[in-house]
């Protein structure tokens, strides 16, 4: 084993223990949930037993996490700079999320389109939180004002668009896999929903 392998091994063992403790579970409780013996789990956590992929999958499920998250290596990418789209008045910050989910911080500077033909619909679900300013969500034939610290959740099969009201609005948008795919296929910016 290389030093890198040893480091990953230690990291995974520490995560298993930390997640178990965070849930308030004893060794016996997690072992029962993962359908392994308490002594096997103890040896896994203490580095006295080899980590096997099948056990890692089972432990990840029992800990309500994914195998990817359990073995994820720390990254040096702690700070992210915005991607600036001057044409549409957008500033986007990518944030790491669950597999399939996308989270973007957007600065909205334009109102949503008034023309219903410019509203888009696609599969998926979206959530948004207004961090500052006021956003306007066009959802079908309805218009919603969303103030700072308010949020909205909606199925994207409803025709929709989002913009600002009376000045810039900073919004945290959360897109499930299908909604994000719909935005990419449309080739349009997130400002419109």
C-alpha positions in Angstrom: 0.0 0.0 0.0 1.2 3.5 -0.8 1.0 6.4 1.6 -1.9 7.8 -0.4 -3.8 4.4 0.0 -3.0 4.5 3.8 -4.3 8.0 4.0 -7.6 7.1 2.2 -8.0 4.0 4.3 -7.6 6.1 7.5 -10.0 8.8 6.2 -12.7 6.2 5.4 -12.4 4.5 8.8 -12.6 7.9 10.5 -15.7 8.9 8.5 -17.5 5.7 9.4 -16.8 6.3 13.1 -17.7 10.0 12.8 -21.0 9.3 11.0 -21.9 6.6 13.5 -21.2 8.9 16.4 -23.1 11.8 14.8 -26.1 9.6 14.5 -25.8 8.8 18.2 -25.4 5.0 17.4 -23.3 2.5 19.3 -21.1 0.0 17.5 -23.9 -2.6 18.0 -26.6 -0.3 16.6 -24.7 0.4 13.3 -23.6 -3.2 13.1 -27.2 -4.3 13.3 -28.3 -1.8 10.6 -25.4 -2.9 8.3 -26.0 -6.6 9.1 -22.5 -7.2 10.2 -21.1 -8.3 13.6 -20.2 -5.7 16.2 -16.7 -7.1 16.4 -16.2 -6.8 12.6 -17.4 -3.2 12.7 -15.0 -2.4 15.6 -12.1 -4.0 13.7 -13.1 -1.9 10.6 -13.1 1.3 12.5 -9.9 0.5 14.3 -7.9 -0.5 11.2 -7.6 -4.2 12.3 -9.7 -5.5 9.4 -9.3 -4.8 5.7 -11.9 -2.6 4.1 -13.9 -4.6 1.6 -16.0 -2.9 -1.1 -19.1 -4.9 -0.3 -18.9 -3.9 3.3 -18.3 -0.2 2.4 -21.4 -0.2 0.3 -23.5 -1.8 3.1 -22.1 0.6 5.7 -22.7 3.7 3.4 -26.3 2.6 3.1 -26.7 2.0 6.8 -25.2 5.5 7.5 -27.6 7.1 5.0 -24.8 8.3 2.7 -23.3 7.2 -0.6 -20.2 5.2 -1.3 -18.9 8.2 -3.2 -19.2 10.5 -0.2 -17.7 7.8 2.1 -14.5 7.6 0.0 -14.4 11.2 -1.3 -10.9 12.6 -1.1 -10.4 16.1 0.3 -10.0 18.7 -2.3 -8.0 21.9 -2.5 -10.9 23.6 -4.2 -12.4 25.3 -1.2 -12.9 28.8 -2.7 -14.8 29.3 -6.0 -14.9 32.4 -8.1 -18.0 33.4 -10.0 -18.6 32.8 -13.6 -19.7 36.1 -15.0 -22.2 36.3 -17.9 -22.4 40.0 -18.7 -24.8 39.6 -21.5 -27.5 38.2 -19.2 -26.5 40.0 -16.1 -25.7 36.8 -14.3 -23.0 35.9 -11.8 -22.9 32.2 -11.0 -21.1 30.3 -8.2 -21.0 26.5 -8.6 -21.4 24.7 -5.4 -20.7 21.0 -5.0 -23.9 19.0 -4.3 -25.3 15.6 -4.1 -24.8 13.5 -7.2 -27.3 14.7 -9.9 -28.1 18.0 -8.0 -26.8 21.4 -9.0 -26.7 24.4 -6.8 -26.0 27.8 -8.3 -25.9 31.2 -6.7 -27.3 33.7 -9.3 -27.4 37.5 -9.4 -30.5 38.5 -11.2 -30.6 42.0 -12.7 -33.4 41.7 -15.3 -37.1 41.2 -14.7 -38.6 37.9 -16.0 -40.1 37.9 -19.5 -43.7 39.1 -19.6 -44.5 37.2 -22.7 -45.9 33.7 -21.8 -44.3 32.3 -24.9 -40.9 32.9 -23.4 -41.6 30.8 -20.3 -40.0 27.3 -20.4 -41.1 23.9 -19.2 -39.0 20.8 -18.8 -38.9 17.7 -16.5 -37.5 18.0 -13.0 -37.9 20.1 -9.9 -36.3 23.4 -8.7 -35.9 25.2 -5.4 -34.7 28.7 -4.9 -33.9 30.9 -1.9 -33.6 34.7 -2.2 -30.5 35.8 -0.4 -31.0 39.5 -1.1 -33.3 41.7 -3.0 -36.6 40.6 -4.5 -37.1 38.0 -7.1 -40.1 37.5 -9.4 -41.1 33.9 -10.3 -43.4 33.5 -13.3 -45.1 30.1 -12.9 -47.7 29.4 -15.5 -50.1 32.3 -15.4 -49.2 33.4 -11.9 -46.6 35.9 -10.8 -44.9 35.5 -7.4 -42.8 38.0 -5.5 -40.2 36.3 -3.4 -38.5 38.5 -0.8 -35.2 38.1 0.9 -35.0 34.9 3.0 -38.1 33.5 1.3 -38.0 30.3 -0.8 -40.0 28.7 -3.5 -40.2 25.1 -4.8 -41.9 24.1 -8.0 -42.1 21.3 -10.6 -40.4 22.5 -13.8 -43.1 21.0 -16.0 -45.0 24.2 -15.3 -43.9 27.0 -17.7 -41.6 29.2 -15.6 -39.1 32.0 -15.6 -37.4 34.0 -12.8 -36.0 37.5 -12.7 -35.5 40.4 -10.4 -37.9 43.1 -9.2 -36.7 46.7 -8.9 -32.9 46.0 -8.6 -30.5 43.1 -8.3 -31.5 39.9 -6.5 -29.1 37.2 -5.3 -30.7 33.8 -5.5 -29.6 30.3 -4.5 -31.1 27.9 -7.1 -31.1 24.2 -6.6 -31.8 22.0 -9.6 -32.4 18.2 -9.5 -30.8 16.2 -12.3 -33.7 16.4 -14.7 -34.2 20.2 -14.2 -30.5 20.8 -14.8 -30.5 18.6 -17.9 -33.5 20.7 -19.1 -31.6 23.9 -18.7 -28.6 22.5 -20.6 -30.7 21.2 -23.4 -32.5 24.5 -23.8 -29.1 26.2 -24.0 -30.6 29.1 -22.1 -29.4 30.7 -18.9 -30.7 29.8 -15.4 -32.1 33.3 -15.0 -35.2 32.1 -16.9 -35.9 29.3 -14.5 
